[in-house]
């Protein structure tokens, strides 16, 4: 039978809310891209070093681990927050803490993830005498860029001691007050492709003397859509999004360029679909170029795997969320977004949740990776509550419970 060991209410966490929001707004103003989070990680280390019971350990050049070791029996639980931003220029006009780094933006919510875990560390420090086992707060770099920071941290072997790891993502497509907890697959395989189509440049009035890479690239982009629509089973989820195309010079519109570049994102939900997509993308690019006597260079990168929620452990986390009682718990089908938390789920029992942070009335309606993306700050307390309650209630008999 599931029992609540210790219930931490939102009311009890109110004293931490101002610090949480201050952390988030600071981080939002100074976004750094994947593998470049030097100032971000230094800021986290500086703030966490103020905590009496925290041990701060570097993991990589831009990631760190904050440990709380109670010295009492209990599980070792990992909590994860990603810290990197995106190469997007922020276009919000509704806030006074807009990015101060042009062309860089926290357009996915990692600033809030980091701030919430930092606030949770303050709570663990303040209530250290009440704790059991160990809490490991992982502030992870480079979630947004393949091959991802999680894979690097896993390769260090330092997480092998953990009994369980929990993480979550604030999600603007769900309203504040909703928590999505799935069993099994949570996110999709995430791969990318890039291709260079090499033709023969020349004068735009003499296409017969050229091999036009723009035409070839355009045909490839269209043909790639047939993979999902005609080669993937209709009830199976998958997406091929062509997100990059570049050729020529706007100052030379009378010139057929020598080459064109294309690239995109590939999402799949089974190993078979993943293999199919790679094979067919490479085939279509190669054959399309051969049809016009062009050549090509293809770079296909296998990225993140599927993040998988452990069934038994996630049932415990769902019970925690339900008993906490201040959120509506749902279980949507798996999302096709990528998440390098999958590297942790490959080696540990894990649970990864999506916490609603959208609010139509406040204008938080834009999707992730949008230049006007924003989060409802009222949602942060739910994330803080989940981090802390998972630690206090995922212990002893509950950690071994099969519901």
Residue, then its C-alpha position, 0 to 999 in steps of 0.5 A: x500500500x502506498x503511504x505518504x511519508x511527508x507531504x510538502x504543500x504549495x503553501x509550505x513552498x511559498x517562501x521559496x517562490x520569490x527566489x525561484x522566480x528571481x533565479x529564472x529571470x536572471x538566467x533568462x536574461x543571459x542565455x548560453x548555447x549548448x556546450x557554451x554554458x560557462x557563465x550559467x554553470x558558474x552562476x549555479x555553482x556560486x549560488x549553490x556554494x552558499x548552501x551549508x550541506x551541499x557538495x558541489x562537483x563538476x561533471x563536465x566543463x559546463x555541467x555540475x552535480x550538487x549532492x546532499x548526503x544525509x548519512x542515513x539509510x535511504x535511496x539515492x535519487x537523482x533530479x535533473x535540470x537542463x541549462x542550455x538555450x537556443x540560437x533564437x532571437x527573442x521577440x517578446x515585448x511583454x516582459x522586462x527580463x528579455x534576453x540580453x544576448x542577441x540571437x540567443x534565447x531560453x525558448x524552451x524553458x530550461x531557465x525555469x527548469x534550472x531555477x526550480x532545481x536550484x530552489x529545491x536545493x535550498x529546500x533540501x539544505x534548509x530541511x537537511x536534518x529531516x532527510x534520508x538517503x542522498x539527493x543528487x541534483x544534476x545541472x546538465x548542459x547541452x540538451x538542445x544539441x546532438x549528441x547531447x550533454x546527458x550522454x557525456x554525463x552517463x559516460x562518466x559513470x558517476x550516476x551508476x550509484x543512483x537508485x532512481x532519477x526523476x526529471x520534468x519539462x515545463x510544457x507551454x502546450x498544457x495549461x498550468x495545473x496539469x501534469x502529464x505522466x506517461x508509462x513507457x515511451x515518453x518522447x521519440x527517437x531524435x535524429x538529424x540529417x544534412x546534405x550538400x547537393x553539388x551541381x554545376x553553376x552558371x548563368x541563369x539564362x543558360x540552364x542547359x549548361x548547368x546542373x541546378x542544385x536548387x531544383x534538385x534540393x527542392x525535389x528532394x524536400x518534396x520527395x522526403x515527405x512521401x516516406x512518412x505518408x507512404x512508407x510508414x504505417x498510418x497508425x505509427x507516429x513519425x515526422x520528417x521536418x525539413x528545416x534548413x535550405x540554403x543556396x546562392x546569393x541574393x545579390x546574384x539572382x542571375x547566377x545558378x549556384x554551384x551547390x545547395x544545402x538542406x537539412x532537417x529533423x527526423x522523429x520516429x517511435x520504433x527501431x524499425x521506423x528509425x532504420x527506415x527513415x535513415x535508409x530512405x532519406x539517404x536513398x532519395x537524396x542520392x537517387x535525386x542527385x543521380x537523376x541530374x548527374x549531380x553529386x552529394x554529401x550526406x551527414x546523417x546523425x543518430x541522436x537521442x533515443x526514446x525516453x522511457x518511464x519505468x512502469x513501477x516507479x512511474x506509478x509511484x510518482x503518479x500516486x505522489x502527484x495525485x496525493x499532492x492533489x494540487x494538479x490534474x494528472x493526465x497521460x497523453x500519448x508520447x510526444x514526438x519531441x526529443x529529450x536526451x533524458x533518454x540517456x538516463x532512462x537507458x541505464x536507470x529506472x527513471x520518470x520524466x513528466x511534463x508540467x503544464x505552463x501555458x496560460x491563454x489569458x496571460x498570452x502564454x500560447x506560443x510553442x517551444x522554440x518560438x521567438x515569443x515563447x513564454x511560461x506562466x510563472x504560476x506553474x513553477x511551484x508545481x515543478x518545485x513541489x514535484x521535485x521535493x515530494x518525489x524525494x521525500x516520498x520515493x523512499x523505503x517501502x514506496x521505492x520498492x512498491x508495485x502498484 
